[in-house]
Amino acid sequence: MPTAQGARGHNDDKAGIQMLMAAEQEAQQIVNSARNSRASRLREAKGEADREVSQYRASRESDFRRKLSEATGDSGAITKRIEADTLQRLQALTAIANQSTERVSALLVSWVTSVKNDFGDDADFEDDAE
């Protein structure tokens, strides 16, 4: 038959085990709570970082477009400037061509109208009419 002291020791052991199990459950809850809290903070930090990156990217894109616009100007103005430059060069080339045309024409006329007899003295000419 169990003694009173043995029963009390057994009850003490059960109570100790129950206390350990309760402490283990409480520790597990604390660990789970800490994990959940950490995961939540990481999600918040990631969301905040994504927002900051998006804002920075939009700011840099805006600066880039502004600088690009300042550097290149209005494309219509550039086109007009190129067209004016092309027209000016074309007019200069046309003027040069007109001046050269007169000289070339005069040279050709002088060559055609001045016939030289390069046949020599001993050339044998036969009259085809005979």
C-alpha positions in Angstrom: 0.0 0.0 0.0 1.3 3.4 -0.9 2.3 5.6 1.8 1.1 9.1 2.3 4.6 10.4 1.6 4.8 8.4 -1.7 1.4 9.7 -2.8 2.4 13.3 -2.0 5.6 12.8 -4.0 3.8 11.4 -6.9 1.3 14.4 -6.8 4.3 16.8 -6.5 5.8 15.1 -9.6 2.6 15.5 -11.5 2.2 19.1 -10.5 5.8 19.8 -11.5 5.3 18.2 -14.9 2.1 20.1 -15.4 4.0 23.3 -14.5 6.8 22.5 -17.0 4.2 21.7 -19.7 2.4 25.0 -19.0 5.7 26.9 -19.1 6.6 25.2 -22.3 3.3 26.1 -23.9 3.7 29.7 -22.7 7.3 29.8 -24.1 6.0 28.4 -27.4 3.3 31.1 -27.5 5.9 33.8 -26.8 8.2 32.4 -29.6 5.2 32.2 -32.0 4.2 35.8 -31.1 7.7 37.0 -31.7 7.9 35.2 -35.1 4.6 36.7 -36.1 5.6 40.1 -34.9 8.9 39.9 -36.8 7.2 38.7 -40.0 4.7 41.6 -39.7 7.5 44.1 -39.2 9.4 42.7 -42.2 6.3 42.9 -44.4 5.7 46.5 -43.3 9.4 47.4 -44.0 9.3 45.7 -47.4 6.1 47.7 -48.3 7.6 50.9 -47.1 10.8 50.2 -49.1 8.8 49.4 -52.2 6.9 52.7 -51.9 10.2 54.7 -51.4 11.8 52.9 -54.4 8.7 53.7 -56.5 8.8 57.4 -55.5 12.5 57.6 -56.1 12.2 56.0 -59.5 9.3 58.3 -60.5 11.4 61.3 -59.4 14.5 60.2 -61.4 12.3 59.5 -64.4 10.8 62.9 -64.2 14.2 64.5 -63.9 15.5 62.5 -66.8 12.5 63.5 -69.0 13.0 67.2 -68.1 16.7 67.2 -68.8 16.1 65.3 -72.1 13.5 67.9 -73.1 15.9 70.7 -72.2 18.8 69.1 -74.1 16.9 68.3 -77.3 14.4 71.0 -77.3 11.2 70.8 -79.2 11.4 68.3 -82.0 9.4 70.7 -84.3 12.0 73.4 -83.7 14.8 71.0 -84.5 13.1 69.9 -87.7 12.6 73.5 -88.8 16.2 74.3 -88.1 17.4 71.3 -90.1 15.1 72.2 -93.0 16.3 75.8 -93.0 20.0 74.7 -93.0 19.3 72.2 -95.8 17.5 74.9 -97.9 20.4 77.3 -97.4 23.0 74.6 -98.5 20.8 73.7 -101.5 20.6 77.3 -102.6 24.4 77.7 -102.3 25.0 74.6 -104.4 22.5 75.7 -107.0 24.3 79.1 -107.3 27.6 77.3 -107.7 26.1 75.0 -110.4 24.6 78.0 -112.3 28.0 79.7 -112.4 29.7 76.6 -113.5 27.1 75.9 -116.2 27.8 79.2 -117.9 31.6 78.4 -118.0 31.1 74.8 -119.1 28.7 75.9 -121.9 31.1 78.5 -123.1 33.9 76.0 -123.1 31.9 73.4 -125.0 30.8 76.0 -127.6 34.5 77.1 -128.1 35.6 73.5 -128.6 32.8 72.7 -131.1 33.2 75.9 -133.1 37.0 75.8 -133.4 37.9 73.0 -135.7 41.5 72.1 -136.1 42.9 70.2 -139.1 45.0 67.5 -137.5 45.2 65.3 -140.6 48.7 66.6 -141.6 50.1 67.5 -145.0 50.4 64.0 -146.5 46.8 63.0 -145.7 45.2 61.3 -148.7 41.7 62.6 -149.2 39.6 60.9 -151.8 36.5 62.6 -153.1 33.6 60.3 -152.5 31.6 62.1 -155.2 33.7 60.8 -158.1 
